[in-house]
Amino acid sequence: MERYLQKLNWPTIAELVPDKIETIILPIGTVEAHGTACVGTDNFIPEMLADGIAERIDALIAPIVNYGITKSLFRYAGSITIDPEIFEGFVRDIADSLVKNGFRNVIVLNGHGGNNTSLKKVAYEFHVETGCNMAVVHWWELCDGLDRKFWGHPGGHAGTNEAALVQAIDPAYLDESSYDPEIAYNFRRGADVYPVPGTILLYEEGVGYPEFDIKKAHEYRELVIKEVGDFVEMVLNRWAKLGV
């Protein structure tokens, strides 16, 4: 069946929600520099994950929130940011509207670290004030163990993991010809730098660079979809079992 909310007409939605479907996936990202990957990386990945798990968890997919809170990479070409208070209010309005349409479970698939703090705040206030459920999944954090097992090291911003996923979505989203290892910056605790001096950010020194291996990219993509799907399915099952 069609899983994208905006592709359905209102009588169909009224028939499905909430009698047949109680769960909605809300992908959220931002637009910012990502090394040799496209500036829409943080949007394409959560939308891909939503598409990959929607049928498994019997959910519809809300239109993506394409703009988020871009900070340390804001001054690089193509980057766009939203004020945190405006962002939080916007996401909360969307979530409240989804509840009024009958959804009880909102699964936020977040593609951007700059959104983390605001989304945690929104999720807490939403669940307290509406009595409905929200899970915010930061896929790259959730998949850290997978990254270390599959790649042998953690990923990074525009590094091995993100580069592989956008390459798997569309090879045109990753430009190997413009790659230069010198645009990578080894993130170090103890310093806040604006703008960050690099558009590929590595979290362990010397590892996490893009690999440009399309075969491995497709294999990794399927593993990430499974990892995220396993987690979300577990959360939904426990909510149902506990009656919340």
C-alpha positions, 0 to 999 in steps of 0.5 A: 500500500502507499505509505507516503501521507501526502500521496493519499487523499483525505478519505483514505487517510480517515479510513486508515487512521487510527483504526488501522494505522496508529504510527507515523514516521516524521523524517527531519534533517537540515541543509549543510555542507557535507564534504564531497557529499550533497548538502541535502545528505541529512535529508536524504538519509532519514527519508530513505530510512523511513521508506525502508522501515514503514511497511515493517512497522505498519506506519505512514510517512509524513513529509520531511522537515528539510530545514534544521539547526545548522551551526558550525558549518553554517558559513559554508556554501549552501548551508541553511539554518533555523532559529532553535525556538522556531524549529522546536515550535514548528516540529511541535505543531506538526506533531500536534497536528498528527495527533489530531489526525489520530496518530498515537505514535510519532517516530522521528527519524533525525538526520542531523546532530544539530537538531538533537537537543531541540528534538529531545525537548520537543519529544519530552514536552509532547509526550507529557502534554498530549499523552501520546508517544514519540521516539526520536532516532538519531540513526548515526548514534544508534548505529555506532556499534554497527559502524565499528563492526562493518567499517572497523571504526566509527563514522563521521560527519560526511565520513564513511557512513554518511558518504556510503548511504548517500552513494547508495541512494544515488551515486550522483549525490557523492562526488569523488572527483572533488575529494581531498583528505585535507577537507577532513577535520579531526574533531577534538573535545575542548574546543568550539570552533566556528566555522569548523575548519573542515566539512568532513568531521572525524571523531577518531583521528585518522579514521572515518574517511569516505571510501567510495565503494558502491558495493559496500555502500549498498550492503551498509544501507541494508544493515542500517535499515535493519538496525533502525527497523529492529529498534523502532519495532521493539519500541512500538511493541513495548509501548503496545504491551505496556499499554501506553 
